[in-house]
Amino acid sequence: MGAISNQNSNRFLSLDVFRGLTICLMIVVNTPGTGANLYPYLVHAEWFGFTLADLVFPSFLFAMGNAMSFSMGKMKEMAADVFWKKVIKRTLIIFLLGFLMYWFPFVKQGVDGVWELKPFAETRIMGVLQRIALCYMFAAVIFYYLSERVAIVLSVIFLLGYWAMLYLFGQPGAELEMATNAVTRLDLSVLGNGHIYKRDMVPFDPEGILSTLPSIVNVIAGYIAGAFIQRIGKTFEGIAKLLIVGFLLMALARWWDLVLPICKKLWTGSFVLYTVGIDLSIMAVLIYFIELKQKYFGVEFCTIFGKNPLFIYLFSELFFTFLRRLTHMNPEMDVFEWFSECIIQRIFPGSFGSFVTAILFMLLCWGVGWWLNKKRIYIRI
């Protein structure tokens, strides 16, 4: 999760840009303006299907795998006890940050107007950073002890095994429905209703325990892609192979979609293959323009996000939560709603205004990243 440094001669600037783009789009998707609907492709699919918003999280996991491929050499030189200590420490810190982020602002106003601590029994346990932490841990262990070839075999086992578990442990006849699938049933059994996500049609956690298994494959794919790029270098052959594999994976995903629908919230195997295929294609395009053609338009903007990705993501989520809790002069409208509806929507009505609000919030977060970079502050775990 540490920042990527461009000073490493073995580093590809295009990979830094790729990760920065994922953070940028993640903030836009998570902070749409109120008063109008955001464009449909910037909103997650309700269940089956795929939108641009659905690509963001798996792409970040893919980018994390890329970064791991550059750091694993040093990690493999560590003694096993040192390696485990480092990995477990990083995993616990990221997981805890994710948990505290959902608990924030830690207090709420009771019916009698008295402020009280938000009960632990109502705090979500799994989530985005929690999944990142677990995927990091499993991928690090896999590549510390095993080869890339074995990791590919494990990926196939994870995807097919998850497919089997969905049908073995889901409610017969309703294995892929939100309320009755194996992911929901396991989360409710282990975590309980109070600790899972409740802002969907029914209590269901899109970052559930069981669906973490296939998401590990996105990290493995990113690692293998990063290792391949390092071996083959900045060549047309490498770009062509990335595009070919990306196209084949997308085609295979579309075929698999006929029997196991692409579903981000369930993180189905078809969804994994589809997102990996798209990410490989995007990476190939970035390598072509940035590394080979040396086109640097927008590169510095993107790399700002990539230098402090964890901090900028946390800031975006916590500051957005703070604005939604801060009441404006109108007690029925929070500060974010007031800005979006009373200012932006009057200038840019409709979906475009909602998009503009999200862009402005993203630029605010970018400004924080720019200031940190200017002060040479890089927050690593």
C-alpha positions, 0 to 999 in steps of 0.5 A: 500500500506504500506510495510508488516512487518514480525514482526506481529505474525499474518502475513503469510510469504507466503503472503509477498512472493506472493506480492514480486513475483508479483512485480518481475514479473511485472518489468520483463514484463514491461522492456524487452530488445530490439533487439529481441522479449520477450518470448510470455508467458511474453508478454500480449495477444493482445486481447482474450487469456491469458499469464503469463504476464496477471496474474501480475496486477490482482495478485497485486490487489489480494495481496493488498486485502490480506494486507487489510484483516490484516489492516481492523481490525484497520480501523474498529475501526476508526470513519467514518470521520477519516476512510474517510479522511485516505482512500481519502488521500491515494487514491488521492496520489496513483492516482496522483503518477500514473498520474505524472508517465505518464507525466514524464519527463514533458518536450519534445523537440519541432520541433525548438529544444526548450524544452517545457512542455509536454501538459496536453491535451496529458497526460494519466489520467487512468493507473496502479496506478490509478486503484490500487488507485480506487480499494483500495478505493472501497474495503476499503469502502465495507469492512468498512461498509459491511460483507464478505458475502455481499462483495461476493454478490456485486462481483457477481453483479459487474461481471454480471453487467459489462458483461451486460454493455459491450453488452448494451453500446458497438456497436451492433455486435462489443461489444467486439472489441477494438475500439467499446466496451463500455469501449472505448466508455466511455473513449473517451466520458469522457476523450477524445482521448488525455487522453487515452493509444495509444500504442495499435492497436487503442486508447484504455485504458486497465485501462479504467474507466468502466473496473475498476468495475470488477477489484475491485473483484480481491481485494475483493477476495484477502481480503476474502482469507486473512481473511480465512487464518487468521481464519483457520491458517496454516493447511492442511484443509485450503490449500485443501480448497484454492486449491478446490475453485481455481480449481472450479473458473478456471473451471468456468472461462473456461466455461464462456470463451465460451461466454465471452472470457478471456481478460485482456485488457477488464478485463472480468468476465471470466478473473477475475475468472481465475486469482483469481483461479490461485492466490488461487492455488499459495497461497496454494502452498506457504503456504504449502512449506513456512508455513508448510514445512518451506522451505525458499529458495528465500523467502528473495529475494521476501520479499525485493520487498514486503517491499517497493512495491510502491516505487520499482514499481515507480522507475522501471517505471521512471528509465526505462523511463529515460533510454529510453530518454537518448541518447547514442553516436549513436543519433538513439539509447537510452542507454537502447537499446545500452545496450540490443542490443550492449552488451546483444544481442551479448552474448545471441542473440534472446529472451533469450537475451531480457529476460536477459536484463529484469532480469538484470533491475529487479535485479537493482530494487531489489538492490534499495529495498535491500538498503532501507531495509538495511537502514530500510527505508520503504516508506508508504502512 
